[in-house]
Amino acid sequence: MIILFSILSPYFFNFDNLITVIKQTAVIGIIAIGVTFVIITGGIDLSLGSVVAVSGVVAGYTLASGAPNIVGVLVGTLIGLLCGVLSGFLVAYGELPAFIATLGMMMSARGMSLVLTQGRPVYLAGNKTFNLIHNYNLFKVIPLPVIYLVVIAIVAHYILKRTAIGRYVFATGSNEDAARLSGINVQMVKLVVYSVSGLMSGLSGILLVARLNSAQPAIGSGYELDAIAAAVIGGTSLSGGEGQIIGTIIGALIMSTMKNGLNLMHVSQFWQQVIIGIVVIMAVYIDIKRRKTQRP
Amino acid sequence: MVPDLLVMKNIHKSFPGVKALDAVDFSLKRGEVHALIGENGAGKSTLMKILTGVYRMDAGTIQLEGEEVQINKTIDAQHLGISIIYQEFNLFPHLTVSENLFIRREPRKLTKWIIDDKTQRQMTREMLSEVHLDLDPNRKVNTLSVAQQQMLEIAKALSLKAKIVIMDEPTSALTDAEIENLFRLIHELKQRQVGIIYISHRLEELRHIADRVTVLRDGKFVGTVDYQGTTVRDLVKMMVGRELGDFFPDRTAKVGEPLLEVQGLTRKRVIKDISFTLHKGEILGVAGLMGAGRTEMARALFGADQKDGGEILLEGEIIQIKSPSDAIRYGIGYLTEDRKRDGLTLGLNVKENITLASIKDFTKRGGHMNDGRIAQVSREYVNQLQIKTPSLEQLVKFLSGGNQQKVILARWLCKGTRILIFDEPTRGIDVGAKREIYTLMNRLTGEGHAIIMISSELPEILGMSDRILIMHEGAVAGIMDRASATEESIMYLATGGR
């Protein structure tokens, strides 16, 4: 696909553009890593985009009122985590279907960000350093967002594959009854994965505030679908039990490469949606077919 | 005197509306295989669920090696060395063999959160060799065969230092060779002084493996007897509380003219050149080892799978069957092997299931369903087939296996099918209900229906068929009359002898 776009547009394969693509990937990628945990347990999280917004808004207000950067980051992270914990509680202990619980969270969080801002963006006028969180380049070349993505990805991968809790995430998704009968605290596992998802969304929200130097209440709309699509393209099965962090990253890369490439080809936003939708369907279809041939 | 390994005394358990266990006693000696039998609903699985901590008993005592114990959670049972291998395995399909074996007790390294995969794999190999299972620890469990999964469960139980292993219908999905392997393993367990509780409906099979047998009926303890010196007939009497007469009702239907002729039915790499004739009023038994292609033949005949060659003639005329709806239109019905998976719609109720295939007949133009007729016709079938259900609105998932099977049969009868393909008609059904199904089969053939009966239970084949078709590796190995057939002659052809 990279080759295709390089041919189709003279602007694609230059350094700045590729950096842009990677930066885009970071935002969706971080969120997608979070939701990967949830999907592996057989659940779903629709609130991602809204949590991004509300975390960003609260962080934005904190910063705008003069608090130091670190406090802003902490507050945003905490809000994201809080939303995740709440969703997790509803699903794990309230036994609400994940779809409904996170749908509710999606609407309320979005509503909350609008309430807090009365619909107006929060500008970080006086703050000159916060946007470095996003715009600073390590060694003048590597953008910080990429570092964040890589570090988070490595940690997430390690947790899923090498720790007991990661194993139990897969077990819960593979056979929840067996997990329970094996003495796994399934409710705790679910609470944890939704908290992770919320946390990741919170982090992404902070990143976006840094990039735009403002907190937009309407931001993140549709991000949940992009993140879920990224995870699914990357091989995470919606029915649970299967998933890879590396796959999710690749999925996110594919999505942002596509969007970027289509932009450069001056394909209208609307057509982009259509094309992306088709690609997602094809990717999942191929994956399902591949899985069918593996089973005896 | 050394106390028994396990003594359960005076166990009571009630659920809303039903007393599941009423003063039940059960004991288990070390190194013994103790069979637990009873009709569906007799209380076997409830008793075992209490023993494994899934349920809590209302009253009674449990003693392990002479000491009273409390089992309130599944983890308690596990700590006490009680292990159970369910009929529907408790495995994680997406996880590997090694991960499954060590779930919740993974060897750790560094901190207590990080799993030591290398040690885990090593220990897995050791455990697998104990049960003579040659598997790659990194294989995902959903790539294993049913028998391998079961062996894995046993390996898991052994590794948990189980003192008591409970096996629930262990052989229902195994081939004969795999069953032999299982029995060998059970003998080894016995030598290690492990106590085994063996739940099964296959009474004849127990002869090879059981030392004592306990019978439950309607939640009550009927008796415990030594297997030596007890006949299957005695056991059945204890189970149903009455003489069952012969297992298989006499075949009195007269076999008439040819109804269905199958010529050269072929499906690439699966079945080859199958030909036979089915007559009115006949039961054609289809025997063969697992994997011989019997279900595949039925599915090709029924149009569920595409066939690559062959003709089907109905009353002398060639018919085209390209899909199940074609087959149904020609009056063929198929009762599948796994009724829960592809037979019933579990979420719907009795009358909905019965009328499922024939809904069009109850629908006026414009799509309006005649509820009154649906209820009336369903009621007729419930009475005719003696389907035990509290009401027509009862969801079928709550019915017992035998009654579920009858609902599916009612569905085909309601559609007016004349040719019925039964695939393992009495799997997972208790003795009393089995006989009811056999009686129904007799009645149907007496009325002119024709039945193709695929079965892995040779007594059933010999007891009910008029003629027997034996399959081997996708082809017909032979067709014989019941009069001249024996278990040996069938097995001979089924295993490839000529």
Interface residues (C-beta under 8 A of the other chain):
Chain A: R162 T163 A164 I165 R167 F170 A171 G173 S174 N175 D177 A178 A179 L181 S182 G183 I184 G240 G241 E242 Q294 R295 P296
Chain B: V54 T74 I75 Q78 F89 N90 L91 F92 P93 H94 L95 E99 I103 R104 E106 R108 W113 I114 I115 D117 N142 T143 S145
